[in-house]
């Protein structure tokens, strides 16, 4: 099965089980969520509570997706399993309970249906004890991370009997349909992410206590300079919940041999942890933990909370590590201890270093995994810090030129390997390898492939649509030798962050509407030319598409969009409204989609500065494809461009209705009201107007409002600080 599934079942309606069910629902899957029967009249109450909690915690991308999850219980509704194409067990971590659950599943599932467990602590071999061969052949572990909507990592553990077809089916659904990144793991304690991540947390805390480093001092020292999430180590313990330390860290200690370095950093018996647990200070699940709010830290000597202190460390990691300060020495100890453990554990848990890096980046939020971080710092330099005692895998990296030498990566055995390709994942670099460059300047490049498909890619920071980038789009729109044009980027964090803010600020500061007019008009004309081009234009949209970026999407024939892409129109924060065709195309789409009050809806959308996930945008069409995997956006968009190329004709530009009612923005200041009044004048009138004339109105009103003194102040402030001025 290498296709989307339509129906699944999840056993266990706790935080993880209900979260997995919610994300399956986000993927368009009907889910049967089953839990043990509740006492009282409503035996499905536990499952219903799990669904309600996911609605509250935004586990569903849209509230109505909750309707895809059908509550039930494990006594009355086992017959539903016969229609499930995948069954997930997510009950609590008790071997007997899990095995009893598997027996119920096996008795009611359709033979051959994949079954997986979300266990994080119980080895696969123990889970399958006493179960027949047919079940073992259909079974694997799929370890999700919490919350399932947000955390992209899934650890996949196959058993010795798992059928290849089961692995293939789970991989397709997890990666392509649910948008996850799979890390293949061996059946070892903690798999990869928790084995390494929990060790790093334990070692970081233990070393801080030994060196008399305060929690906020430790979180500052081994933090931003190393690409660690802002929680740091102690903040992460609070977030996870200190009440889980005895169970999770304790289970790993029990499962690992005495010689494993985990035992050197046994935090389950540290008095700092036991003190907080005895007091009920468990972190996020209580009123406090190591931290109380943002401003207080627990002082173990005083036995109470004290004001949080501020520490300053170099932003550069190497500078910090060589600073000969308490923070520098602590950071060095944490880094070398963690890297040593990664090097020594890698041969046991994985085939290559990229698995550990992916697990730490996706499961623990590191910007780079430990091996990629080592390459950034310099493996030779790091090896010198060990003073002749560097681990063998680090020595192998020194000889190879890094853990990721050019075109390769180190295997866990120290040999250089070729990175594995993920099915359906392509890059702009791969699509354009050997292609002809047909238009280029400092802001953008257009390639023409041998199949006639063009690929446009920005080369500006955050893919800002500067005037030179518009020049490239303007030129390529005139070409007649392309079958289609794909707009894509290998920067996963930004499709297009909008217009050039310093340019807008400079334009506004001049205070001359006549000078502003042609500059703003350049964007509107260019995007309209793209829409009218002789070939289809397809966007590969992920990360952010803000302001002009969202307007660019509106002028494509179709786009493939990652569901979590942040889209919207922040222009009001810089003193104007969307003026590169935004007011025209938003209105047109709402009219075509049958919105009851299209002008009012367009007006509200264009003045709402808060970006929203693309899946929640009311202006996407059936032609646009929203998917859950950002990694597959480019490949899907390229395939869509190929499909649209045959027999293509440019879209029509229908006349649009004007609005005779009153539109006014009343939620902000006089500056906001003035911007709202300018947009209202674009739509004002009786009858209909051509799209071209509406666009001229849009430009005229925008050029006049942007040069107003208050608008100019907003533009200058945003360009300087990247923060809005609410004047």
C-alpha positions as CSV (number, residue, x, y, z in Angstrom):
1,X,0.0,0.0,0.0
2,X,1.6,3.2,-1.2
3,X,-1.4,5.4,-1.2
4,X,-3.4,7.5,1.3
5,X,-5.4,5.6,3.8
6,X,-9.0,6.5,4.5
7,X,-9.7,4.9,7.9
8,X,-7.6,4.2,10.9
9,X,-8.1,3.2,14.6
10,X,-6.3,4.4,17.7
11,X,-6.4,2.6,21.0
12,X,-5.9,5.0,23.9
13,X,-7.4,8.4,24.2
14,X,-4.8,10.0,26.4
15,X,-2.6,12.9,25.3
16,X,-0.6,10.9,22.8
17,X,-3.4,8.7,21.5
18,X,-5.9,11.5,21.0
19,X,-3.1,13.6,19.5
20,X,-2.2,11.0,17.0
21,X,-5.9,10.6,16.1
22,X,-6.3,14.4,15.7
23,X,-3.3,14.5,13.3
24,X,-4.7,11.6,11.3
25,X,-7.9,13.6,11.1
26,X,-5.9,16.6,9.8
27,X,-4.7,14.3,7.1
28,X,-8.3,13.6,6.0
29,X,-8.5,10.2,7.7
30,X,-11.6,8.9,9.5
31,X,-10.4,7.7,12.9
32,X,-12.0,5.4,15.4
33,X,-10.6,6.5,18.8
34,X,-11.2,3.8,21.4
35,X,-10.5,3.8,25.2
36,X,-11.7,1.7,28.1
37,X,-15.4,2.2,28.9
38,X,-16.2,5.0,31.3
39,X,-18.4,4.5,34.3
40,X,-21.9,5.9,34.0
41,X,-24.3,6.2,31.0
42,X,-21.7,7.4,28.5
43,X,-19.3,4.5,28.0
44,X,-17.4,6.5,25.3
45,X,-16.7,9.5,27.6
46,X,-13.0,8.9,27.8
47,X,-12.6,9.0,24.1
48,X,-14.8,12.1,23.9
49,X,-12.8,13.8,26.5
50,X,-9.6,13.1,24.5
51,X,-11.2,14.7,21.4
52,X,-12.3,17.7,23.4
53,X,-8.8,18.2,24.8
54,X,-7.3,18.1,21.3
55,X,-9.7,20.8,20.2
56,X,-8.7,22.9,23.1
57,X,-5.0,22.3,22.5
58,X,-5.3,23.0,18.8
59,X,-4.3,19.4,17.9
60,X,-6.8,19.8,15.0
61,X,-5.8,22.2,12.3
62,X,-9.4,23.2,12.0
63,X,-12.1,22.6,14.7
64,X,-14.4,20.9,12.2
65,X,-11.7,18.2,11.6
66,X,-12.7,16.8,15.0
67,X,-15.7,15.4,13.2
68,X,-13.4,13.0,11.5
69,X,-12.7,11.3,14.9
70,X,-15.4,8.8,16.1
71,X,-15.3,8.1,19.8
72,X,-15.8,4.6,21.1
73,X,-14.6,2.0,23.6
74,X,-12.7,-1.2,23.6
75,X,-15.6,-3.4,24.6
76,X,-18.5,-2.2,22.4
77,X,-16.8,-1.1,19.2
78,X,-14.1,-3.6,18.4
79,X,-16.1,-4.5,15.2
80,X,-15.0,-1.1,13.8
81,X,-11.4,-2.5,13.4
82,X,-12.4,-4.5,10.4
83,X,-12.5,-1.3,8.3
84,X,-9.3,0.2,9.6
85,X,-6.3,0.3,7.3
86,X,-3.9,1.0,10.1
87,X,-4.3,0.4,13.9
88,X,-2.2,2.4,16.4
89,X,-1.8,1.3,20.0
90,X,-1.2,4.2,22.4
91,X,-2.2,2.9,25.8
92,X,-0.1,3.5,28.8
93,X,3.3,1.9,29.2
94,X,2.4,-1.4,30.8
95,X,3.5,-4.6,29.0
96,X,0.5,-6.7,30.0
97,X,-2.0,-4.0,29.1
98,X,-0.4,-3.6,25.7
99,X,-0.3,-7.3,25.0
100,X,-4.0,-7.7,26.0
101,X,-4.7,-4.9,23.6
102,X,-2.9,-6.6,20.8
103,X,-4.9,-9.8,21.3
104,X,-8.1,-7.8,21.0
105,X,-6.8,-6.1,17.9
106,X,-5.7,-9.3,16.3
107,X,-9.1,-10.9,16.9
108,X,-11.0,-8.2,15.1
109,X,-8.7,-6.6,12.5
110,X,-8.7,-7.6,8.8
111,X,-5.8,-9.9,8.2
112,X,-2.8,-8.0,6.9
113,X,-3.7,-4.7,8.4
114,X,-0.6,-2.9,9.8
115,X,-0.5,-2.6,13.6
116,X,1.9,-0.3,15.4
117,X,2.7,0.7,19.0
118,X,3.6,4.1,20.2
119,X,5.7,2.7,23.0
120,X,8.7,4.7,24.0
121,X,10.2,2.4,26.6
122,X,9.2,-1.3,26.0
123,X,11.4,-3.3,23.5
124,X,9.6,-4.7,20.5
125,X,10.7,-8.2,21.3
126,X,8.9,-8.0,24.7
127,X,5.8,-6.5,23.2
128,X,5.4,-9.4,20.8
129,X,5.9,-12.1,23.3
130,X,3.3,-14.8,23.0
131,X,1.7,-13.3,19.8
132,X,1.4,-15.4,16.7
133,X,3.5,-15.1,13.6
134,X,0.8,-13.4,11.5
135,X,0.5,-10.5,14.0
136,X,4.3,-10.2,14.2
137,X,4.6,-9.9,10.5
138,X,2.2,-7.0,10.5
139,X,3.7,-5.2,13.5
140,X,6.1,-2.3,14.0
141,X,6.8,0.5,16.5
142,X,5.9,4.0,15.5
143,X,7.0,6.3,18.2
144,X,5.5,9.8,17.9
145,X,6.5,12.8,19.8
146,X,4.2,15.2,21.7
147,X,2.3,17.1,20.5
148,X,1.9,15.0,17.3
149,X,0.6,17.9,15.2
150,X,3.8,19.9,15.9
151,X,6.6,17.4,16.3
152,X,7.6,15.9,13.0
153,X,9.8,13.1,14.3
154,X,8.5,9.5,14.2
155,X,10.9,6.7,15.2
156,X,10.1,3.5,13.2
157,X,11.3,0.2,14.6
158,X,10.8,-3.0,12.6
159,X,10.9,-6.4,14.1
160,X,12.8,-9.3,12.6
161,X,9.5,-10.7,11.1
162,X,7.9,-7.4,9.9
163,X,6.8,-7.7,6.3
164,X,8.5,-5.2,3.9
165,X,5.0,-4.2,2.7
166,X,4.1,-3.1,6.2
167,X,7.2,-0.9,6.5
168,X,6.5,0.6,3.1
169,X,2.9,1.3,3.9
170,X,3.7,2.9,7.3
171,X,6.5,5.0,5.7
172,X,4.2,6.3,3.0
173,X,1.4,7.2,5.4
174,X,3.7,8.8,8.0
175,X,5.8,10.8,5.6
176,X,3.5,11.6,2.7
177,X,0.1,11.8,4.3
178,X,0.9,12.9,7.8
179,X,4.0,15.0,7.0
180,X,6.4,13.2,9.4
181,X,10.1,12.5,9.1
182,X,10.9,8.9,9.9
183,X,14.1,7.9,11.6
184,X,14.7,4.2,11.3
185,X,15.7,2.8,14.7
186,X,17.0,-0.4,16.2
187,X,15.2,-2.1,19.0
188,X,17.4,-0.6,21.7
189,X,16.4,1.2,25.0
190,X,15.0,4.6,24.3
191,X,15.5,4.1,20.6
192,X,17.5,7.2,19.4
193,X,15.9,10.5,20.4
194,X,15.2,9.7,24.0
195,X,18.4,7.8,24.4
196,X,20.5,10.7,23.3
197,X,18.2,13.6,24.3
198,X,17.6,12.3,27.9
199,X,21.3,11.7,28.3
200,X,22.0,15.3,27.3
201,X,19.4,16.7,29.7
202,X,20.6,14.5,32.6
203,X,24.3,15.3,32.0
204,X,23.6,19.0,31.6
205,X,21.7,19.1,34.9
206,X,24.1,16.9,36.8
207,X,27.2,18.8,35.6
208,X,25.5,22.1,36.6
209,X,24.8,20.9,40.1
210,X,28.4,19.6,40.4
211,X,29.9,22.9,39.2
212,X,27.5,25.1,41.2
213,X,26.0,26.5,38.0
214,X,22.6,28.0,38.5
215,X,19.7,26.8,36.3
216,X,19.4,30.1,34.4
217,X,23.2,30.3,34.1
218,X,23.3,26.8,32.6
219,X,20.4,27.5,30.2
220,X,22.2,30.6,29.0
221,X,25.6,28.9,28.7
222,X,24.4,25.9,26.7
223,X,21.7,27.7,24.8
224,X,21.5,30.0,21.8
225,X,25.1,29.8,20.8
226,X,24.7,26.0,20.2
227,X,21.3,26.2,18.5
228,X,19.5,24.9,21.6
229,X,15.8,25.8,22.1
230,X,15.2,28.8,24.4
231,X,14.0,26.5,27.2
232,X,17.5,25.3,27.7
233,X,18.0,22.2,29.8
234,X,16.3,23.2,33.0
235,X,13.4,24.9,31.2
236,X,12.9,21.7,29.2
237,X,12.7,19.6,32.4
238,X,10.0,22.0,33.5
239,X,8.2,21.7,30.2
240,X,8.3,17.9,30.2
241,X,7.3,17.6,33.8
242,X,9.6,16.6,36.6
243,X,7.2,14.0,37.8
244,X,8.2,11.9,34.7
245,X,11.9,11.8,35.7
246,X,11.7,8.7,38.0
247,X,9.7,6.8,35.4
248,X,11.4,7.8,32.1
249,X,15.0,8.3,33.2
250,X,14.6,5.4,35.7
251,X,13.4,3.0,33.0
252,X,16.4,3.8,30.9
253,X,18.8,3.3,33.8
254,X,17.2,-0.1,34.4
255,X,17.4,-1.1,30.8
256,X,21.0,0.0,30.2
257,X,24.1,-1.9,31.5
258,X,26.1,-0.5,34.4
259,X,29.0,0.6,32.1
260,X,26.7,2.9,30.1
261,X,27.4,6.5,30.8
262,X,23.8,7.1,31.8
263,X,24.7,5.7,35.2
264,X,27.3,8.4,35.7
265,X,24.5,11.0,35.5
266,X,21.7,9.4,37.6
267,X,19.4,12.4,38.2
268,X,16.6,10.2,39.7
269,X,18.5,10.3,43.0
270,X,19.9,13.8,42.8
271,X,18.6,15.8,45.9
272,X,17.7,18.8,43.6
273,X,15.2,16.7,41.7
274,X,13.8,14.8,44.8
275,X,13.4,18.1,46.6
276,X,11.3,19.7,43.9
277,X,9.2,16.5,43.5
278,X,8.6,16.2,47.3
279,X,7.3,19.8,47.2
280,X,5.1,19.1,44.2
281,X,7.0,21.5,42.1
282,X,6.8,19.5,38.9
283,X,7.1,22.3,36.3
284,X,4.5,23.0,33.6
285,X,2.1,20.5,35.2
286,X,2.1,22.5,38.5
287,X,2.7,26.1,39.5
288,X,6.4,25.9,39.3
289,X,9.5,23.7,38.9
290,X,13.1,24.9,38.5
291,X,11.5,28.1,37.4
292,X,8.4,29.9,38.7
293,X,7.1,32.0,35.8
294,X,9.7,33.9,33.8
295,X,11.3,35.8,36.6
296,X,12.0,33.4,39.5
297,X,14.3,30.4,40.0
298,X,14.4,27.9,42.8
299,X,17.3,28.4,45.2
300,X,18.2,25.1,46.7
301,X,20.4,26.6,49.4
302,X,17.6,28.9,50.6
303,X,14.8,26.4,49.9
304,X,12.7,29.0,48.1
305,X,12.4,30.9,44.9
306,X,14.6,33.9,44.2
307,X,14.7,36.5,41.4
308,X,16.1,35.2,38.2
309,X,19.6,36.6,37.4
310,X,20.8,37.6,33.9
311,X,24.0,36.2,32.4
312,X,25.8,37.4,29.3
313,X,27.8,35.0,27.1
314,X,29.3,35.3,23.6
315,X,27.0,34.5,20.8
316,X,29.6,32.6,19.0
317,X,30.0,29.0,20.3
318,X,33.7,28.7,19.9
319,X,34.3,32.1,21.5
320,X,32.2,30.9,24.4
321,X,34.0,27.6,24.7
322,X,37.4,29.3,24.9
323,X,36.3,32.1,27.2
324,X,37.7,30.5,30.4
325,X,34.6,31.5,32.4
326,X,32.2,29.3,34.5
327,X,29.8,29.4,31.6
328,X,32.4,28.5,29.0
329,X,33.8,25.6,31.1
330,X,30.3,24.3,31.8
331,X,29.3,24.5,28.1
332,X,32.5,22.7,27.1
333,X,31.8,19.9,29.6
334,X,28.2,19.5,28.4
335,X,29.2,19.5,24.7
336,X,32.1,17.1,25.0
337,X,30.2,14.7,27.3
338,X,27.2,14.7,24.9
339,X,29.3,14.3,21.8
340,X,31.3,11.4,23.4
341,X,28.1,9.6,24.2
342,X,26.8,10.1,20.7
343,X,30.0,8.7,19.2
344,X,30.1,5.7,21.6
345,X,26.3,4.9,21.3
346,X,26.0,5.4,17.5
347,X,27.1,1.9,16.5
348,X,24.5,0.4,18.8
349,X,21.5,2.5,17.8
350,X,21.8,3.5,14.2
351,X,23.6,3.0,10.9
352,X,24.8,6.6,10.2
353,X,25.2,9.9,12.1
354,X,22.4,11.6,10.3
355,X,19.9,9.5,12.3
356,X,21.1,10.9,15.6
357,X,21.2,14.4,14.1
358,X,17.6,14.1,12.8
359,X,16.4,12.8,16.1
360,X,17.8,15.6,18.1
361,X,16.8,18.3,15.6
362,X,13.2,17.0,15.2
363,X,12.6,15.5,18.6
364,X,14.4,18.0,20.8
365,X,14.4,21.1,18.7
366,X,18.1,21.5,18.2
367,X,18.9,23.7,15.1
368,X,21.5,21.1,14.2
369,X,22.1,17.7,15.6
370,X,25.3,17.1,17.6
371,X,27.3,15.8,14.6
372,X,26.3,18.7,12.4
373,X,27.1,21.0,15.2
374,X,30.5,19.4,15.5
375,X,31.1,20.1,11.8
376,X,30.1,23.7,12.3
377,X,32.5,24.2,15.2
378,X,35.3,22.2,13.4
379,X,36.0,18.6,14.1
380,X,39.8,19.1,14.3
381,X,39.4,21.8,16.8
382,X,36.9,19.8,18.9
383,X,39.2,16.8,18.9
384,X,42.0,19.0,20.3
385,X,39.8,19.8,23.3
386,X,39.8,16.1,24.3
387,X,43.6,16.3,24.8
388,X,44.3,13.0,23.1
389,X,41.2,11.2,24.4
390,X,38.8,11.9,21.5
391,X,36.3,9.2,20.7
392,X,37.0,6.9,17.8
393,X,34.1,8.2,15.7
394,X,35.4,11.8,16.1
395,X,38.8,10.7,15.0
396,X,37.2,9.2,11.9
397,X,35.5,12.4,11.2
398,X,38.8,14.3,11.4
399,X,40.3,11.9,8.8
400,X,37.2,12.1,6.6
401,X,37.0,15.9,6.7
402,X,33.9,16.0,8.9
403,X,30.9,14.0,9.9
404,X,29.4,15.2,6.7
405,X,32.3,15.3,4.2
406,X,31.3,16.7,0.8
407,X,28.6,14.5,-0.8
408,X,28.6,12.0,2.0
409,X,28.2,11.3,5.7
410,X,29.8,9.1,8.3
411,X,28.3,5.7,9.1
412,X,28.2,4.7,12.7
413,X,31.3,2.5,11.9
414,X,33.3,5.6,10.8
415,X,33.2,4.9,7.0
416,X,31.9,7.4,4.6
417,X,28.4,6.6,3.2
418,X,26.2,8.1,0.5
419,X,23.1,9.8,2.1
420,X,19.9,8.0,1.6
421,X,17.2,9.6,-0.6
422,X,13.7,10.0,0.8
423,X,11.1,9.0,-1.7
424,X,9.2,12.0,-3.2
425,X,11.6,14.6,-1.8
426,X,13.5,16.8,-4.3
427,X,15.3,20.1,-4.1
428,X,15.6,23.0,-6.4
429,X,19.3,22.3,-6.7
430,X,18.5,18.8,-8.0
431,X,15.7,20.0,-10.3
432,X,18.0,22.6,-11.9
433,X,21.2,20.6,-12.1
434,X,22.5,21.0,-15.6
435,X,19.7,23.4,-16.6
436,X,20.2,26.5,-18.6
437,X,20.1,29.8,-16.8
438,X,17.8,32.1,-18.8
439,X,17.4,35.1,-16.5
440,X,19.5,36.1,-13.5
441,X,20.5,39.0,-11.3
442,X,21.5,39.4,-7.7
443,X,17.9,38.8,-6.4
444,X,16.7,35.8,-8.4
445,X,17.5,33.2,-11.0
446,X,15.3,31.4,-13.6
447,X,16.5,28.0,-15.0
448,X,15.1,26.3,-18.0
449,X,15.2,22.5,-17.9
450,X,15.4,20.3,-20.9
451,X,11.7,19.4,-20.5
452,X,10.9,23.1,-21.0
453,X,9.8,23.7,-17.4
454,X,11.3,26.8,-15.9
455,X,12.2,27.1,-12.2
456,X,12.3,30.5,-10.6
457,X,14.1,30.8,-7.2
458,X,14.9,33.9,-5.1
459,X,18.4,34.6,-3.9
460,X,17.5,37.3,-1.4
461,X,17.4,37.0,2.4
462,X,14.2,35.2,3.4
463,X,13.3,35.3,-0.3
464,X,12.2,38.9,-0.1
465,X,10.6,40.1,-3.4
466,X,12.8,43.1,-4.1
467,X,12.6,45.3,-7.2
468,X,15.4,43.3,-8.9
469,X,13.5,40.1,-8.1
470,X,10.4,41.7,-9.7
471,X,12.5,42.5,-12.8
472,X,13.3,38.8,-13.2
473,X,9.7,37.8,-12.9
474,X,8.7,40.6,-15.3
475,X,11.2,39.3,-17.9
476,X,10.4,35.7,-17.6
477,X,6.6,36.4,-17.9
478,X,7.2,37.5,-21.5
479,X,8.9,34.3,-22.6
480,X,7.2,31.9,-25.0
481,X,9.7,29.0,-24.8
482,X,8.6,27.7,-21.4
483,X,6.0,24.9,-20.8
484,X,5.4,26.0,-17.2
485,X,7.1,27.9,-14.4
486,X,7.7,26.6,-10.9
487,X,8.4,29.1,-8.2
488,X,10.3,27.3,-5.4
489,X,13.1,27.6,-3.0
490,X,15.4,25.3,-1.0
491,X,14.9,27.5,2.0
492,X,12.2,25.6,4.0
493,X,11.5,28.6,6.2
494,X,10.3,31.0,3.5
495,X,8.5,30.9,0.2
496,X,8.6,34.7,0.1
497,X,8.7,37.1,3.0
498,X,7.2,39.9,1.1
499,X,8.4,43.2,-0.3
500,X,11.7,45.0,0.5
501,X,11.1,46.8,3.8
502,X,13.9,49.3,3.5
503,X,12.7,50.2,0.0
504,X,9.1,50.8,1.3
505,X,10.5,52.9,4.2
506,X,12.6,55.0,1.8
507,X,9.6,55.5,-0.5
508,X,7.4,56.5,2.4
509,X,10.0,58.9,3.8
510,X,10.1,60.9,0.5
511,X,6.5,61.8,1.0
512,X,5.8,62.0,-2.7
513,X,2.8,60.0,-4.0
514,X,3.8,60.5,-7.6
515,X,7.2,58.9,-7.0
516,X,5.6,56.1,-5.0
517,X,3.1,55.2,-7.7
518,X,5.4,53.7,-10.3
519,X,7.3,51.7,-7.7
520,X,4.2,50.1,-6.3
521,X,2.8,49.7,-9.8
522,X,5.8,47.7,-10.8
523,X,4.8,44.9,-8.4
524,X,1.1,44.9,-9.5
525,X,2.0,44.9,-13.2
526,X,4.6,42.1,-12.8
527,X,2.2,39.8,-10.9
528,X,-0.5,40.4,-13.5
529,X,1.9,39.6,-16.3
530,X,2.7,36.3,-14.5
531,X,-1.0,35.5,-14.3
532,X,-1.4,36.3,-18.0
533,X,1.7,34.4,-19.1
534,X,1.5,31.8,-21.9
535,X,2.4,29.1,-19.5
536,X,1.1,27.9,-16.1
537,X,2.7,29.3,-13.0
538,X,2.8,27.0,-9.9
539,X,4.0,27.9,-6.4
540,X,5.8,25.5,-4.1
541,X,4.8,27.2,-0.8
542,X,6.2,26.5,2.6
543,X,7.6,28.4,5.6
544,X,6.1,31.9,5.3
545,X,4.3,33.7,2.5
546,X,3.7,37.2,3.8
547,X,2.4,40.3,2.2
548,X,3.8,40.3,-1.3
549,X,4.5,36.6,-0.9
550,X,0.8,35.9,-0.3
551,X,0.0,38.1,-3.3
552,X,2.4,36.1,-5.4
553,X,0.6,32.9,-4.4
554,X,-2.7,34.6,-5.4
555,X,-1.3,35.1,-9.0
556,X,-0.3,31.5,-9.6
557,X,-2.5,29.2,-11.5
558,X,-2.2,26.7,-8.6
559,X,0.1,26.1,-5.7
560,X,1.1,23.2,-3.5
561,X,1.1,24.6,0.0
562,X,2.3,23.1,3.3
563,X,-0.6,23.3,5.6
564,X,1.3,25.1,8.4
565,X,2.7,27.8,6.0
566,X,2.1,31.2,7.7
567,X,0.3,33.3,5.2
568,X,-1.3,36.8,5.5
569,X,-1.0,40.5,4.9
570,X,1.0,42.4,7.4
571,X,1.1,45.6,5.2
572,X,-1.0,47.7,7.6
573,X,1.9,47.4,10.0
574,X,4.1,49.2,7.5
575,X,1.6,51.9,6.6
576,X,-0.4,50.6,3.6
577,X,-2.5,47.6,2.4
578,X,-1.7,44.8,-0.1
579,X,-1.2,46.7,-3.3
580,X,0.4,44.2,-5.7
581,X,-3.0,42.9,-6.9
582,X,-4.0,41.6,-3.5
583,X,-7.2,43.5,-3.3
584,X,-8.2,42.4,-6.8
585,X,-7.4,38.7,-6.4
586,X,-8.7,38.2,-2.9
587,X,-12.0,39.7,-3.9
588,X,-12.1,37.6,-7.1
589,X,-11.5,34.4,-5.2
590,X,-14.1,35.2,-2.6
591,X,-16.7,36.0,-5.3
592,X,-15.8,32.7,-7.1
593,X,-16.0,30.7,-3.9
594,X,-19.5,32.1,-3.2
595,X,-18.7,34.1,0.0
596,X,-21.9,35.8,1.2
597,X,-20.3,39.2,1.7
598,X,-17.1,39.1,-0.4
599,X,-16.2,42.8,-0.1
600,X,-16.5,42.7,3.7
601,X,-14.5,39.4,3.9
602,X,-11.8,40.7,1.5
603,X,-11.6,44.0,3.5
604,X,-11.1,42.1,6.8
605,X,-8.6,39.7,5.4
606,X,-6.5,42.4,3.7
607,X,-6.3,44.4,6.9
608,X,-5.6,41.5,9.3
609,X,-1.9,41.6,10.0
610,X,-1.8,38.3,11.9
611,X,-0.5,35.4,9.7
612,X,-2.5,32.2,9.8
613,X,-1.8,28.6,8.8
614,X,-2.5,28.1,5.1
615,X,-5.0,25.4,5.9
616,X,-7.2,28.1,7.6
617,X,-7.2,30.5,4.7
618,X,-10.6,31.0,3.2
619,X,-9.2,32.0,-0.3
620,X,-7.6,28.8,-1.5
621,X,-9.2,27.2,-4.5
622,X,-9.7,23.6,-5.5
623,X,-6.8,23.9,-7.8
624,X,-4.5,24.6,-4.8
625,X,-3.2,21.5,-3.0
626,X,-2.6,21.7,0.7
627,X,-0.4,18.9,2.1
628,X,1.0,18.1,5.5
629,X,4.6,17.5,4.5
630,X,6.8,20.5,3.8
631,X,9.5,18.2,2.5
632,X,7.3,17.0,-0.4
633,X,6.0,20.4,-1.5
634,X,8.6,21.0,-4.3
635,X,8.1,17.5,-5.9
636,X,4.3,17.8,-5.7
637,X,4.4,21.3,-7.2
638,X,6.7,20.2,-10.0
639,X,4.4,17.3,-10.8
640,X,1.4,19.8,-10.8
641,X,3.3,22.1,-13.2
642,X,3.9,19.2,-15.6
643,X,0.2,18.3,-15.4
644,X,-1.0,21.9,-16.1
645,X,1.4,22.5,-19.0
646,X,-0.4,20.4,-21.6
647,X,-3.2,22.3,-23.3
648,X,-2.8,25.3,-21.0
649,X,-4.7,28.5,-21.6
650,X,-4.3,31.6,-19.4
651,X,-7.1,32.3,-17.0
652,X,-9.7,35.0,-17.6
653,X,-9.8,38.3,-15.8
654,X,-13.5,38.7,-15.0
655,X,-15.2,41.9,-14.1
656,X,-15.7,42.3,-10.4
657,X,-18.5,43.9,-8.4
658,X,-18.0,47.2,-6.6
659,X,-19.4,47.9,-3.2
660,X,-22.0,50.5,-2.4
661,X,-22.1,49.9,1.4
662,X,-19.7,51.3,4.0
663,X,-16.4,49.7,4.8
664,X,-14.5,51.2,7.8
665,X,-11.6,49.9,10.0
666,X,-12.5,50.8,13.6
667,X,-10.3,48.5,15.7
668,X,-7.1,50.6,15.7
669,X,-5.7,54.2,15.6
670,X,-6.4,57.1,13.2
671,X,-3.5,55.7,11.1
672,X,-5.2,52.4,10.8
673,X,-8.5,54.1,10.0
674,X,-6.8,56.1,7.2
675,X,-5.3,52.9,5.7
676,X,-8.7,51.2,6.0
677,X,-10.4,54.2,4.3
678,X,-8.0,54.0,1.4
679,X,-8.8,50.3,0.8
680,X,-12.5,51.1,1.1
681,X,-12.2,53.6,-1.7
682,X,-10.7,50.8,-3.9
683,X,-13.9,48.9,-3.6
684,X,-16.4,51.8,-3.5
685,X,-19.0,52.2,-6.2
686,X,-22.0,50.8,-8.1
687,X,-22.0,48.0,-10.7
688,X,-18.9,46.3,-11.8
689,X,-15.3,47.2,-12.7
690,X,-12.7,45.5,-14.8
691,X,-9.8,43.8,-12.9
692,X,-7.4,46.1,-14.7
693,X,-9.2,49.3,-13.5
694,X,-9.6,47.9,-10.0
695,X,-5.8,47.3,-10.0
696,X,-5.2,51.0,-11.0
697,X,-7.4,52.1,-8.1
698,X,-5.5,49.9,-5.8
699,X,-2.1,51.4,-6.8
700,X,-3.4,55.0,-6.7
701,X,-4.8,54.7,-3.2
702,X,-1.8,52.8,-1.9
703,X,0.7,55.4,-3.2
704,X,-1.2,58.2,-1.5
705,X,-1.6,56.5,1.9
706,X,2.0,55.2,2.2
707,X,3.5,58.7,2.0
708,X,1.4,60.0,4.9
709,X,3.6,61.0,7.8
710,X,2.1,58.4,10.2
711,X,2.4,55.6,7.6
712,X,6.0,56.6,6.9
713,X,6.8,56.3,10.7
714,X,5.4,52.8,10.6
715,X,7.4,51.8,7.6
716,X,10.6,53.2,9.1
717,X,10.1,51.5,12.4
718,X,9.3,48.1,10.9
719,X,12.4,48.4,8.6
720,X,14.6,49.2,11.5
721,X,13.3,47.0,14.3
722,X,11.1,44.3,12.4
723,X,8.4,45.2,15.0
724,X,5.2,47.0,14.3
725,X,4.7,50.6,15.5
726,X,1.1,51.1,16.7
727,X,0.9,54.8,16.2
